Amino acid sequence: MTNLEHLLIDWCKLLEERIKILEENSHPPRDFVRCNECKQTIKEKKMAFKHMVVEYLFNDETKAKVIKELNENINIPIINEKTEEKIITAIWETVEAVLKKVILK
């Protein structure tokens, strides 16, 4: 099982526990609403999940596949394949950097 799968299972268990507490109490206890430890745990799990998504999407293997596919499907007659690959690589690296910032904010 991957880290992402473990994280998703933990996340689901946490949500199930919170839902059960809410279902059992028509008014959740004050400590549940204000529990900084719970908020911190959820915040940490969200950030860990975001990091796993980034690791899954943006790795050398994915980069190579995307660049290869784009280079095969894009043909600019006035430049050669090597130059196209350099341009596509620069575009991918820019998109990757921006998406990482967006996901990890």
Rosetta blueprint (number, residue, H / E / L):
1 M L
2 T L
3 N H
4 L H
5 E H
6 H H
7 L H
8 L H
9 I H
10 D H
11 W H
12 C H
13 K H
14 L H
15 L H
16 E H
17 E H
18 R H
19 I H
20 K H
21 I H
22 L H
23 E H
24 E H
25 N L
26 S L
27 H L
28 P L
29 P L
30 R H
31 D H
32 F H
33 V H
34 R H
35 C L
36 N H
37 E H
38 C H
39 K H
40 Q H
41 T H
42 I H
43 K H
44 E H
45 K H
46 K H
47 M H
48 A H
49 F H
50 K H
51 H H
52 M H
53 V H
54 V H
55 E H
56 Y H
57 L H
58 F L
59 N L
60 D H
61 E H
62 T H
63 K H
64 A H
65 K H
66 V H
67 I H
68 K H
69 E H
70 L H
71 N H
72 E H
73 N H
74 I L
75 N L
76 I L
77 P L
78 I L
79 I L
80 N L
81 E H
82 K H
83 T H
84 E H
85 E H
86 K H
87 I H
88 I H
89 T H
90 A H
91 I H
92 W H
93 E H
94 T H
95 V H
96 E H
97 A H
98 V H
99 L H
100 K H
101 K H
102 V H
103 I H
104 L L
105 K L
